[in-house]
Amino acid sequence: MDGIILIEGGGVILGNEPVLLTPGPLTTSPATREAMRRDWGSWDTGFNRMTQTICADLVEIVHGGNDYVCVPLQGSGTFAVEAALGTLVPRQARVLVPDNGAYCARIVRILQRLGIDYVELKFAEHEPASVAAIEDALNADPRITHVAQVHLETSAGLLNPLEEIAAVCRRRDVRLIVDAMSSFGALPIDLRAGGIDALVSASGKCLEGVPGMGFAIVRRSLLEASAGQSPSLALDLYDQYAYMQKTTQWRFTPPTHVLAALRAALDQFLAEGGQPARGARYRHNCETLVNSMRALGFEPFLAPEVQAPVIVTFHAPRDPKWRFADFYNAVRDAGYILYPGKLTEVETFRVGCIGAIDENEMHNAVAAIARVLTALGISVR
Ligand SMILES: *Cc1c(COP(=O)(O)O)cnc(C)c1O
């Protein structure tokens, strides 16, 4: 059985790795994977310098200048979201959470665990957060001190109007914490416009690193005023920051290979032309995907004007023979990993357009989907 990997569902993949059309982990470049072939000691000055250059680049991507600092954190993206909320939001605060999907709902669950008061502002899963409704909610409840906003709701692939929401928060002097997990690096975010106090993202999404590290880009003055606030030891962003400032080292064992891969991924990101180029490639991937899926009869769940170029939700075919698991397994055997839907109301599935992929992969993936539909005898229209 040497060299044969058996995976769930009995599929056998020999040598050829599948292309991940998912919102992370995603397909990384050979150079990014190559960067993980050496070991680093956590005391190594070369390693600690690497951490510093990564943090400086991350702040620069969103034009944070000297007013913002980057605090990296071990773990997946949710660890960093929970760390940011726990560190930056005082226990007596009240947080407004505009909610149009599963990642917004996750913020609510984190606030519940932290024992922080919140107001949930519900929207439909296809509906961007309304700036007017946010302003109304702030008017109705002057005790609201913070807004926690998901920029790109990955559940449906929906873009929320971050700039306008930030403008409201700035005007109202309300703190704004943004989950920019699946938008950071791909969509423009400019901290110089004001209004955003913290942005949270991770290594394994649009930066095309491997998963394992989150980070928060925080207004320096806010972070420095947050000592002792986190109820958690491991998720205390202030402690992580203060320790790094003092020692240049990570507070606990760093994910060394993840950092090395992220350094390589950022070098490629900058060589590609930074956020504008990354966003343009994803937009092109997304258009290619949507147009060729439409040609097969698939309908996107979202209206084009609110569809972010990161992951696309499609309605499942109405054919009674449709079973997502069968479709998924057959497309996987053809070399492409799709993603299940994450909506509560309608049967959908998702296809990502991020990672080290271009329009060729999108064309090939849709061709594979077409062959699978024929083989399974499923009609889309
Ligand atoms: C991926 C993602 C997260 C973090 O999820 P993890 O599974 O912890 O990596 C949080 N918010 C959004 C919007 C995401 O897309």
The ligand as a Gaussian input file, in Angstrom:
#p B3LYP/6-31G(d) Opt

LIG

0 1
 C      -12.739000      30.802000       8.205000
 C      -13.469000      31.841000       8.949000
 C      -13.339000      31.977000      10.347000
 C      -12.461000      31.093000      11.184000
 O      -12.753000      29.764000      11.080000
 P      -11.722000      28.684000      11.600000
 O      -12.394000      27.403000      11.288000
 O      -11.492000      28.896000      13.019000
 O      -10.474000      28.894000      10.810000
 C      -13.991000      33.009000      10.973000
 N      -14.751000      33.865000      10.278000
 C      -14.911000      33.779000       8.944000
 C      -15.764000      34.792000       8.240000
 C      -14.276000      32.755000       8.233000
 O      -14.427000      32.658000       6.901000

